[in-house]
Amino acid sequence: MSERYLAVLTSFLIGFIFLVPGTQLYGQDEHHEAGDTPHETIDAQHDETGHSEAADEEFNATEYILEHVSDSHEWHILTKKDGHHVSVPLPVILYSKQSGLHAFSSRKIAHGHNHKGFEMGHGTIQVENKKGETIEKSLKGKIIEVDEHGVMLAAGLPLDFSITKNVFMMMLSVIILLWVFLSLARSYKKMGISEPKGLAGFIEPVIVFIEEDVAIPNIGKEKYARFMPYLLTVFFFILLNNLMGLIPFFPFGANVTGNIAVTMVLAVFTFVITQFSSNKGHWQHVFNTPGVPVWLAPIMIPVELIGLITKPFALMIRLFANITAGHIIVLSLISMIFIFKSVFVAAPSMLMVLFMDFIELLVAFLQAYIFTLLSALFIGMAMPEHHHD
């Protein structure tokens, strides 16, 4: 029963990533604004502020870095000297309390355009939190709904189910993983157990490594098998997205594992599996820590309960911070070329970028391994063999 539960949960992890992107099939709008070219894959867009201003604009390193590490509703390729933006539009799917469901191309709201009352937000708004305090909330990168006078509607932000860069690349990674492993499964079913060749020659040693050096030592030989589907799924998902994030051209380069929402979902799955797989000894350790005097229980029990949360929290932050930090360092080194505009800076900067790319390649494998190792460790800790009073 538990093996079936874990198999379903692992399938849900893939489906959770794959389900929402499937709604992009609805995303074609009948009305096109003047100058739109809906049949082009690459959309050339023009900034209305003028050619000369775009050409003379001062390079903003902070904006450049944040634009590349953040999620977006379009896949920006480059900006020409004359102010034209070359980008790949992505499907926008919104639900508004005022006007219902909408689906259209992100091209229609790019660079200040308004489409059916929707546009990209900018600046900040004043909102009240649950305590009744007024705070500022940034609208940058978010889609807002406005009235005919351009004033934001009081209903707030529409629910955004759009296919952003991160969602698109997660969908791509899931497709690649399904193709690879279903192909390997068919090959093993047809050929039987034999010497691995081709792609199987690379994948099989990795699977054996996760099994023998990660799962068995941390979970135990009798219990590890039912957790292997999850451990392998999370390892290859993180690894593939880490590697694709290092490729600096479409359809790769999105900062998926550097998005804290993605790492949070992965950490929550580890937390849920850990707690639902725990045995009696685990909870006895939480509420009656061995060797601790009874009078310390009011202190130790909250500490143990907080520890249940801090473990997945550490998983979430570690993956997010390491991947994002690597991207920021590489982009900062590239920014130095445009800031100083000197060949004497460009040459060493490119050498450092090349060096950092090799470091990031190592980190891509290392972070996938660490996340999987700690997940197996936390699962194993929740199933102690013996409990001592």
Sequence and secondary structure as in RCSB ss.txt:
>XXXX:A:sequence
MSERYLAVLTSFLIGFIFLVPGTQLYGQDEHHEAGDTPHETIDAQHDETGHSEAADEEFNATEYILEHVSDSHEW
HILTKKDGHHVSVPLPVILYSKQSGLHAFSSRKIAHGHNHKGFEMGHGTIQVENKKGETIEKSLKGKIIEVDEHG
VMLAAGLPLDFSITKNVFMMMLSVIILLWVFLSLARSYKKMGISEPKGLAGFIEPVIVFIEEDVAIPNIGKEKYA
RFMPYLLTVFFFILLNNLMGLIPFFPFGANVTGNIAVTMVLAVFTFVITQFSSNKGHWQHVFNTPGVPVWLAPIM
IPVELIGLITKPFALMIRLFANITAGHIIVLSLISMIFIFKSVFVAAPSMLMVLFMDFIELLVAFLQAYIFTLLS
ALFIGMAMPEHHHD
>XXXX:A:secstr
 HHHHHHHHHHHHHHHHHHGGGGGGG   S   TT  TT SSEEEE TT HHHHHH    HHHHHHHHHS  SEE
EEEE TTSEEEEEE EEEEEETTTEEEEEEGGGGGGG  BTTEEE  SEEEEE TTS EEEEE TT EEEB TTS
 B TT S EE    HHHHHHHHHHHHHHHHHHHHHHHHHHH S    THHHHHHHHHHHIIIIIIHHHH TTTGG
GGHHHHHHHHHHHHHHHHHTTS STT    STT HHHHHHHHHHHHHHHHHH  HHHHHHHHS TT  GGGHHHH
HHHHHHHHHHHHHHHHHHHHHHHHHHHHHHHHHHHHHHHH  HHHHHHHHHHHHHHHHHHHHHHHHHHHHHHHHH
HHHHHHTS S    
